[in-house]
Structure formats: C-alpha cells, structure tokens
Amino acid sequence: MLRPTAVLFDLDDTLIDRRASIQTYAGVFAEQFKAGLQPITASQLTEQIITADRGGYRPRPQVATALAADLPWTANPDPQLVLQHWMRHFPDCTVARAHALMVVKTLHRQGIIVGVVTNGAARGQNRKIDTIGLRSYLSTIVVSETAGIKKPDPQIFNSALAEIQQPSANVWFVGDHPVNDIIGAAGVGMTPVWLRGMHAWPTDHALPIHRIDGLDELLNMLPSAD
C-alpha cells in the first residue's frame, strides 16, 4: 500500500459526530421552545430529533415538519419557525468525531494534503467546518450544492482531485457511507477507507479492503515516509 499524497474525507458522520452534534443542539432547541413544550427529558428530545433527522439524509424542511408535528407540544408551532431555528443554530452545535482534529493535524504536519468532499448545503457545511476548527488544514472543500453534483457521482470526486492536482491513485478517501463514499471514491481510482459503525455494508458489494472503527486507526495505516 503506497503512502498517500492526499487524504480526502467525508464530513458528516466521518469528521463530525452527528449524534453528539444533535445532542448539543437539543439543549439549544429545548431552551428556545421551552414555553411550548410539554415535559420531555434531554435524552428523549435528542432521540426524537435523531429519528426525525434520519442521519442527515432527510430534507431539512421535512425534518422541521416532523419535529413540529411529533414532539409533545402544548400547541404545534409553525414548521417554518422550527426550520429557521435549525438552519440558524444547528451548524454552531457541531461536534467533531473523536480524534478527528488530531488526525487531520497530523496528516497536515506530515505534508499530506487534506480535503473534504461532502454532500449538503454550502453555507451549513462550511459553518460546521469552521465550528470545529478544520479550515486552516484543508486544501480543498467540495460541497455538493456548490459543485452542482452529489456523491457518489464521479464528477464531485474528480473536482476535488483537480483542485489538489493529484492523481486518484495517490489519494485515500475516508467516509462512513458505503455507496456515497466508499464505492463512489473507488469508482474514480482512489483508495477508499470505510469508517464502520454508521451504515450496514450492502450485501451485493464486496467489502472494502481497508476498514476502520475510529479515525485514529487511519494513522496506523500510513506507510512510513522514505
């Protein structure tokens, strides 16, 4: 296995711990809407937001509509108010996954190019990156809304490769989603590294060679520099 010249990462549920982020956001949500909510514990509220969120793969307006309908309100609020609150506050509640900053800083210090390729809205994804202090270490940030194409489409990966001016054979891609991240990155010739634990692997595809359960394991995979 060759030492990479660059390592690109997915953002949500890879560099970011989405469950922990929602747990933080639940506290902000409870404070804002406490006058209209019936008694609900912090853990119950967190779990209901997680259910509505569906791992970040549900459109934000639908999440807001579900929360406005399903939480124990004294009177159901306008879903638009819930949506506005989410868009304003959720990115600022972002929590980095364990070891994420250490790994990114170590790669950067070793002269390895680091970048992010993520699906999502540009404003929100960029605010998440800034909230956890990643921006100064990243040589490229490709967001689907800006790129006009989503993972696993090869064009979004190729856009990142063009920005860092590296051939795909020299680049690792680390992500949690089997199709969007791992199969997508492999399709353009990158070496995919699957971060397990968020999604089941599809049975109609062979398991990837490189699998990790924590981001710190990535550093152990790096061949030593000559």
Residue, then its C-alpha position, 0 to 999 in steps of 0.5 A: m500500500l503506497r503512502p498517500t499524497a492526499v487524504l480526502f474525507d467525508l464530513d458528516d458522520t466521518l469528521i463530525d459526530r452527528r449524534a453528539s452534534i444533535q445532542t448539543y443542539a437539543g439543549v439549544f432547541a429545548e431552551q428556545f421552545k421551552a414555553g411550548l413544550q410539554p415535559i420531555t427529558a434531554s435524552q428523549l428530545t435528542e432521540q426524537i430529533i435523531t429519528a426525525d433527522r434520519g442521519g442527515y439524509r432527510p430534507r431539512p424542511q421535512v425534518a422541521t415538519a416532523l419535529a413540529a408535528d411529533l414532539p409533545w407540544t402544548a400547541n404545534p408551532d409553525p414548521q417554518l419557525v422550527l426550520q429557521h431555528w435549525m438552519r440558524h443554530f444547528p451548524d454552531c452545535t457541531v461536534a467533531r468525531a473523536h480524534a478527528l482534529m488530531v488526525v487531520k493535524t497530523l496528516h497536515r504536519q506530515g505534508i499530506i494534503v487534506g480535503v473534504v468532499t461532502n454532500g449538503a448545503a454550502r453555507g451549513q457545511n462550511r459553518k460546521i467546518d469552521t465550528i470545529g476548527l478544520r479550515s486552516y488544514l484543508s486544501t480543498i472543500v467540495v460541497s455538493e450544492t456548490a459543485g452542482i453534483k452529489k456523491p457518489d457521482p464521479q464528477i464531485f470526486n474528480s473536482a476535488l482531485a483537480e483542485i489538489q492536482q493529484p492523481s486518484a491513485n495517490v489519494w485515500f478517501v475516508g467516509d462512513h457511507p458505503v455507496n456515497d463514499i466508499i464505492g463512489a471514491a473507488g469508482v474514480g481510482m482512489t483508495p477508499v477507507w470505510l469508517r464502520g459503525m454508521h451504515a450496514w455494508p450492502t450485501d451485493h458489494a464486496l467489502p472494502i479492503h481497508r476498514i476502520d472503527g475510529l479515525d485514529e486507526l487511519l494513522n496506523m495505516l500510513p506507510s512510513a515516509d522514505 
